[in-house]
């Protein structure tokens, strides 16, 4: 299992703490230090939808020029997230080759830990 997020993100910390408590093996990847490729971000976006992956409530989003926030297509969203990894909602949990979860809700926790 791979977890992508930011090491100083509270939600990522909650997820890793829960996984540690359940003795689940995972690899944590800080997206600022190990930026995912566009292809990888594109696969995640296809799996969960760009609307679920793109964090439009983040400081990074608010600091983008208005022209970059207009007419968001899936391709444009993936390009923005590749250029600004902090625009991705966190954590992104990849369990196996096809299962992708975003965030750390009770539903995600239950799905990841089963």
N, C-alpha and C positions, 0 to 999 in steps of 0.2 A: 504494500500500500504506500502511496506517495501523497504527501500533503504539501500544498503550495500556499504560501502566505507570507506574512511579515513577522519576523521574530518578536517585534514589539507590539503586535496586534493582540488585544485582549481576547477576542474571539478565537484566534489561533491558539493562544495559550490554554483556553478552556478545552479546546478540542484535544490538544496534545496531552493535557493533564488527564482527561477522561480515558484516552487511549492507553496512556501509561498505567493508569489504575486497573484497566482491563487486561493488561499485559499483551497488548496488540503491537506487533512489530510494524514499524513504518519508517519512512525516510522523510525528513522535513527539508523543504527547499524554500529558502528565502528568495522571493521573486526579484528583489532588488539586487541580490548577489548572483543569482542564477536565473537570469531572465528567460522565461519560456520562449520558444520559437513561435513565429506566426502560425506555423502549421499546427503546433500543439494547442495554441489558443483557439485556432479555428476548429479543431476537433472537440474541444471543450464546449465552444459556442454551439456547435452542431448538436452535441449531446444534451445540453441543458437549455439552450436558447441564449442569444445575446442579451435579451432583456433581463435575464436572471444573472448573467455573468458580469455585465457592465454596471459598475457602481456610480450611478449619477448623483449620489448624495455625498460623495467624497470631496475633500478639500481640493484634491488634484483636478476633479471635474469642474469645480467652481472656478478654478484658476485658468482653465482653458479659454482661449479666445472664443467669442460667440460663434464665429464662422466655423470652428471645428465641431461645435455642438449641434449644428443644424443638419437636417437631412441625414440622420444616422441610418446607414444601411448595415447589414451584417458585416460586409467587408470593411467598411469604415470603422466600425466598432472594434473589429479584430486588429486593424492597423493602429488605432488609438491605444488599445491595451498592450500591444507589442512595444509601442514607443513609451508608454507610461504604465508600467506593471501595477502601480498602486491603484489604477482604475478598475482592477478586477475585484469583485467581491471575494471575501475571504472567510474561511479557508476554502481552497479547492481541493477536494479529496478524490484521488483516482484510485479506485479499487479494481484491480485487474485491468485488462485492456479496454473494456467498454463502459464500466460503471464510473460515473462522475457525479459528485455531489458538491453543492456550493452552500457555504454557510455552516452554522452549527446549531441546528434546531433539534428538538426532541426527535422528530422524524428522521433527520439525517443521522443522529446518534444511534437510533435503533437500527437503521439500515446498515450502517457501517459496522456495528458491533455484533450483528447476527452472523 
